[in-house]
């Protein structure tokens, strides 16, 4: 991707991010929507706070916006168990109300597509069987009424159109979806299944999403355009994997945290199949991190290698976790145990760098990826500064252990033996 294009994208994202964050501060629904649609950019803190307030609403305090906030919260896996019961109760209240008032005025569900979207994604996350069937019938009618009320243009109409097709489970070809909403809207909601868009549209999506980004004032539109840009840039890197650079690898690694929105962590089996067990994909050591990153990076960079031996020093032979020889790049993985200090981690990585980046080594840059098993966010800035001061590190990426991974049941950080970083040199 050309340097000037990258700069234009960065500027647009900065402007849109500012608009989105201001809206999220002022509007709980905007905060919930942003956390759901762009989890890598907006953490779950905002949606959790908004959902807590909505869940406390009683009687006349309840609103369709509050139900939508709870819906978006339930679509975030780490929050689902906390708000599922309350969401179900508020959903029963909402679906029992008429879509139009006694004087014919439409309800907020019909006027605001983000309210209906939040309600639908929440229901899709927690309902099944007969309750889901009843909800789908209500949602189908509500969406049909909303499309009748909405104007003929604007991003709001596009969202209603896509919701209608999603609720009707229409697997239309892309050329049919083109008539429902512009490509950038379909790209923005593609990850949740509400929009179908082809990879060949990536350039058009990027062009339109960047156009007049500085004129966007609506927080919801800003979030959608950020999601559209992220979708497009992930597909429009010249469509040439050989043209990728180290910065592209770092971008992929920096986005790894977004996968935890769909990470399997079940309190009970998701199916009624006999013998089904609740599954929890635990991450307890460095090997697990290596497997995770290998699964993410290998399809994008087929030349990625793991456990590559480097030039020996006497009887000591270093071994790199992940490497891309074509980019002269090593990816160093560390599991930051709760018992270890940041100083200890810096010293350990510093020692590894002296082995990895020796004069005779074919590698010239290292990206350090650290799994923080203690979620010590307040220490991350200092840790990054310490590591980047060592030299030879292109980037430092710190992944917090997600809150839903209940450490009371996991003893990974209690003192398990670390993996070996080298193997004896064979004679």
C-alpha positions, 0 to 999 in steps of 0.5 A: 500500500502506498505511503500517501494512502496509508497516511490518508487512512491514518488521518481519516481514522483519527478524525472518525475515532474522535467523533466516535469516542465523543458520541460514546461518552455522551450516548450509552447506545453509541458506546455499546454499538462501538464496543460491539462493532469495533472491539479492537478499538473500543474495549468492553468497559464502556458497554459494560457500564452502559449495560449496568445502568440499563439493567437497573431500569425499572417500570417507566425507566425502561426504554427500547434504547436500554434494551438495545444496549443490553443486546449489544452487551450480550453479543460480547461474549465476556459480558453475556453471562452477566446481562443475559437474564436482565436482557431476556426480561427487558426483551419480553417487555419490549416485544409486548409493546405495540410498534405504533402509538395510539395516534399512529406515531412510530416507536423508537424501535422503528425510528432508530436502526441501531436500536433494532440492531442491538435488540436483534444481535442480543436475541441472536446471541442468547435465544434459541428454540421457541423463544427465538422463533417468537422473537424472529416473528416480532423482529420481522414485523418491526423491521418491515414497519421500520422500512415503511417509516424510514426515508429513501436515503441515508445510512439509517435506511441502509441498515434497516434494509440489511437487517430485513435481509438478515432476519429473513435469512436471505442468502442473496448474491452480492449483486442483490445486496448492492441494491440494499445498501452502499458497499461501505455499509455492507462492509461495516456490518459484514462481520455480524452477518448483516451485510454481504460484500465481495473482496473485489469491492474493497477499493470502492469501500475504502474510497467512499469511507475515506471521502469527507471523513472530516465532515462526519458528525454522527457518532454511529456513522463514524463507528461504521466508517471505522469498521468499513475502513478496517474491513477494506484495509485488511483486503486492499494491501495491493492484494499482493502478499509478497508486497507486505512489509513488517508494519503489515505483520505488526498490524495483524498482530495488534488486531489479535485481541479482537478474536476474543469476542468469539472465543469459546468460553462456555459456562454450559454446553451450547448444544443439547446433544447427549454427552456435550460438555462446556468448552473453555479454550484456556491459554496457560503457557507460551505454547498456547500463545504460539499456537494461537498466533501461528493459526492467525498469521500463517494463512496471511503469511504462508512463509511463516516458520516456527521453532527455527534454530539459529546459529549456535553459541558454543553448545547453546543453540537459540530457537526462535518462536516464529519467523519470516525470513523474507522480511528478516523478522522474528516474532518473540513470544512471552507469557508474562506470569503473575509472579514475574515483574516487568523488570524481569521480562525486560531482562529476559527479552534483552538477553534473547535479542543479543542472540537473535540479532547477532551480526551473522544472523539473517534477522534484523527486526523483532516483534515482541508479543507478550501475554499478560496473564495478570492483566496489569494494564497500568504497567504496560506503558512503562514496559513498552518504553523499557523494551523499545529502548533495547534496540532491534524491536520493531514493535511490542504488542501486549495482550491482556488475559481477557476478564472472562478467563476465570483465574480462580479455576486456572493455575497457569500463573501459580508457578508452572515451569517456563518452556525452554528457549533453546536446545542443546547443539547436536554433535 
